[in-house]
């Protein structure tokens, strides 16, 4: 880069010296003194000129060295500036196809200069995915479409990593024809800034999409910014709150002192979280879960606060409702079994500490089922509510009255002075029920209760035993003629012992082969054909004789034996279906009842899948029946299993429909195909207008949901005619046939003639 001095003076000096020498040489040796003087003068002049020229040369030499040093210093400064700023300077010699790069050691690697060909730049430096776009931008600038070249792309740095750079440049030299000769520019590493910008955009999008309100406030609690959810929850737009103090949202449900304490805690600790009432723009107040935290800047100095607000008003209301539903009976508003157990437990703890007594009165309404069946379930519900009101009015406010279910109520008396005091309360309850209960404007119903009594610590020390013994005493009161009370004693345990005996025999029944299935046919009302049969479980104990399903099924469910028994029932029913199909009954279905434990504790879909594959029976000829109360009590858990069964192609039916509560809320969500109307409605169908109305409503509702509707317990032509008029799809009951064993049922179906009138044979 050092420039050579221009030797402008060398030619004149050489000419002058040549003339002087020639003159000296031309004189004769003896020319005389004058000639020597002349020569001396000329020589002096020549020497002076030589010295002068040397001085000029030396001066220019020093100037050139100084200039060269300055250029180098400027180059070093430029290189240091580029290195310090992180920028790269690039100079592209378009004609020679070379690229000169300077600075940005972290981009180029060790060394401050880098020179490479344009081809190497394309293949080694620029990311292949970005290269087409970069070349396009370069071309647009070179041909004059853009004033400058500017691009963000990836290049390979000195460590071989891909980094993002922002490159800017322009053509700085052209030839006489205007063709570009040289292009120069800079490049800066923007990897971190791009990452920060991406994170900022992501954070902004997260804030915009959050369902929680987010507000940024300064140290004076003035709003700086809010997200869209803030405007949606509070009703204030961003423009309305920016610069406003946070007191704008303060609610009247908290005192000014409360808000001051919250802000004091936030200022002192930098964080506060909790529930707080806030006020919307329209004046409505809402409960929010609020978390406020400080934000510090790069110097660790607190700069502002961020508040996140979640409207939990509906959640709290739902929690209260769920808490109520979990602890109170929805029909009467009395505590339910769960809350009763909790209160009874606390009462026992207090009684143990104070050495007092607790009495438990177990109350059951006499012949409630008869009244319920004759007046209808709606009237029965009103009767239960009236009984609850009467019972509460009789018992003291400090004592607990609970409904356990059905027509069973429980009273817990605390601080009992003596057994006669408990008996006196029992008599007061009996006297209170001697007056008729008002069911509606047309009906006043007289109903009596039977009461059983147990006491702590006389009979038991824990709630479960107290309830069990009071229940035992209540059954003894019924045995004594009803409308009376009995205090528990050990002689009343005979029934409990009988239950234990039945359970012991039930555990052996499977191994002894004492179970059998009977089948009750089903008929379509449209054409009179037999569509299928329901498999019913029967047990004849070698020790106890014939045991009713109403006795052993609850015991099997309580003990968990229903899982093993239920699997046997499924296998036996499907094997029967296979035999029937071999006899030509290919359009006949078999319905099997399943227990809630089979849905919740066994892998029922896998069991059925294996049985279907092993026996080769079609899934669409299998129907599983679940009771309405079972599904309603375990809606969330059972729905998943029912969906899995539906995927197998199995049809699903709700059995005993109409006996549960709130079933219509869930009915449309369940994957069911069939509704079976409970036989309690069918039995009084031609005598009770309420049952007729309920039955007609269930049929209409079922059809509106696309469900098949079956009526159980049909025993008369009148019932059959009414169901046909209402458009019921199928019927089942003794009018058609009692339950039959598999062979008799096969014969019945094969010999059935549509339109035939069946007699009512004796039950099998």
Buried (B, 14 or more C-beta within 10 A) or exposed (E): EEEEEEEEBEEEBEEBBEEBEEEBEEEEEEEEEEBEEBBEEBBEEBEEBBEEBEEEBEEBEEEBEEEEEEEEEEEEEBBEEBBEEBBBBBBBBBEEEBBBBBBBBBBBEEEBEBEBEBEEBBEEBBBEEBBEEBEEBBEEBBEEEBEEBBBBBBBBBBEEEBBBBBBEBBBEEEEEEEEBBBBBBBBBBBBEEBEEEEEEEEEEEEBEEBEBBBBBBBEEBBBBBBBBBBBEBBBBEBEBBEEBBBEBBBBEEBEEEBBEEBBEBBBEEBEBEEEBBBBBBEEEBBBBBBBBBBEEEEEEEEBBBBBBBBBBBEEBEEEEEEEEEEBBBEBBEBBBBEBBBBBBEBBBEEBEEEEBBBBBBBBBBBEBEEBBBBBBBBBBBBBBBBBBBBBBEBBEEEBBBBBBEEBBBBBBBBBBEEBEBBBEBBEEBBEBBEEEBBBEEEBEBEBEBBBBBBBBBBBBEEBEBBBBBBBBBBBBBBEEEBBBBBBBEEEBBEEBEEBEEBBEBBEEBEEEEBBEBBBBBBBBBEEEBBBBBBBBBBBEBEEBEEBEEEBBBEBBBEEEBBBEBBBBBBBBBBBBBBEBBEEEBEEBBBBBBBBBBBBEEBEBBEBBBEBBEEBEBEBEBBBBBBBBBBBBEBBEEBBEBBEBBBEBEBBBBBBBBBBBBEBEEBBEEBEBBBBBBBBBBBBBBBEBEBBBEBBBEBBEBBBEEEBBBBBBBBBBEEBBEBBEEBBBBBBBBBBBBBBBBBEBBBEBBEEBEEEEEEEEEEEB
